[in-house]
Amino acid sequence: MLLCKAMKENQMSKSALIVTLLSCIIPAFILIIPASAEIALIILALWSLFYCVQNNINPFSYASSQFIAYLCLGYFMVALISILASEPSLYAFKRLGTNIHFLLAPWLAVLFIKELNLNLLRYAIKLGACLAGVVALIQYFYLNQRAHGCLNELPFSNISLLLSFFSLINIHQEKGREKYISLFSFTLGFMAVIFSLSRGTWIAVPILFIIIVLLWYKQRSITIKALSVFTIIGICLITISAFSPQVQSRFNSMLKDINTYEVNTFTPVGIRITLWKTAIKAIPEHPFLGFGLHNVQQVTYDYIDDPILKESLQIFGHFHNEYLNTLVTKGVLGLLMLLTLLIIPCTLFYPLLSNPNNFYTASLIILLCAGYAMSGLTNLAFGHGIMNSFFIFMLTASSQILPTQRISQTL
């Protein structure tokens, strides 16, 4: 219904309509229909390659997509170098496959710059937040499960959180029914976050709330009174959520795990602490390029002394922290590239906040990078294919608002 209304308001070419509808599948159904986002992204990637060849466009010299092209290619190349420098194998290149999205990003950026309608995408994002909340309520209350959609709980909660905050970005400019739709989308998306029982994502909630309030203030089109109202509502919502039985139970469980860590390491928190300590111990051995993406389990085996822990923790394919995991697998070079991937888009989009036409898209990228930076503290931000797909899609879809002259000067 949301998408139908938006389509009536936006006239576009047949090609642009198909690209936009395929793109809308990604945020709308990524959390509830298995492989929907990946299939849509593959089709769009193939379309983008054909589009660039047909129109003789090189994304590495096309000014509007240059920053995407070099940023994402650099991230992929560091992952490749880490593998080549650490006894590559078939499994190693299979692990590299989770980063293939970054290699396709330059061509996707060109296609989206030319064909994607961002106004329709906003409705798809709100629809995605609503559907995530509905599925979460069904899974939690009727199936007695942690809300996870068609994924596992961690990426489900991370993406739900972002979709819910994306729904709020323009609420201070919206009127009537549109404002209520945004609030409804945020509420359902936020419920998905709560019922996923993901403590790491909960910690990001107040941070993203502070960021979105600052973004509203930056635009200076919102009155102090309205800003105060939104702030009070946000604080009340966070406070009520913090005292809900689900949140209280999970945080009490976390405190218990921390207090008993010395005598029982086989708890969710205990396992994370052990993995973090193992990563810190291993990093100095290969500080510059790391051990390679494919050697996490071998590192776990080599750097844990307790034989029971050694066998138990080998099943984990990462260290439950994006920054430590990157240092172990890709070294300092990889960490620098990771920070570049999270920071550079913010520096490019931040100056665009003052333009009302670009405010939504620029804010989306800043929230996206902040959300991924926060999720990386307790889990992998870029270790899951679906998380990579979502990040690359949002980044490339937003690149059309970047001024050509500014990009050229920056690079």
Number of C-alpha atoms within 10 A of each C-alpha: 8 14 20 10 11 16 17 8 11 11 11 14 9 10 10 17 18 15 22 23 18 18 26 26 22 26 25 26 22 27 28 20 14 13 16 17 24 18 14 18 23 14 13 22 20 13 16 22 17 14 17 16 12 9 8 9 14 16 22 17 12 15 19 23 28 22 25 26 26 18 19 22 19 19 21 21 16 20 24 19 17 25 25 15 13 19 12 17 12 9 12 19 15 12 18 18 12 18 22 16 25 24 18 21 27 28 28 30 30 30 26 24 20 12 20 26 23 20 16 22 23 24 24 26 27 29 28 28 33 28 23 34 29 17 19 31 22 14 19 17 12 9 11 10 15 19 31 26 27 16 17 13 18 24 26 26 33 24 28 35 27 25 29 30 27 26 29 21 23 18 17 15 12 14 9 7 9 13 17 13 20 24 18 19 28 25 20 25 30 28 25 34 30 26 22 29 23 21 17 17 26 22 14 19 19 13 14 20 17 13 16 21 16 13 21 22 14 14 14 13 12 14 12 11 9 11 16 13 12 15 16 12 12 16 15 12 13 15 11 11 17 15 11 11 9 14 19 13 12 14 14 11 15 17 12 13 20 17 12 15 17 9 9 12 17 16 16 12 19 20 21 19 17 19 23 19 15 21 26 16 14 21 23 13 12 17 16 18 25 28 26 27 27 24 22 21 18 13 19 26 19 12 16 21 11 10 9 9 16 17 13 14 20 16 11 13 16 26 27 23 20 24 24 25 28 30 27 33 30 31 26 19 19 27 23 16 21 22 13 15 17 18 15 14 20 20 11 19 22 17 13 20 19 16 11 14 11 17 22 22 28 27 22 23 24 22 24 25 21 20 23 22 19 20 26 21 18 20 22 23 23 21 22 13 15 21 19 17 24 20 20 23 22 19 21 21 26 22 24 23 17 21 14 14 10 12 16 15 7 8 9
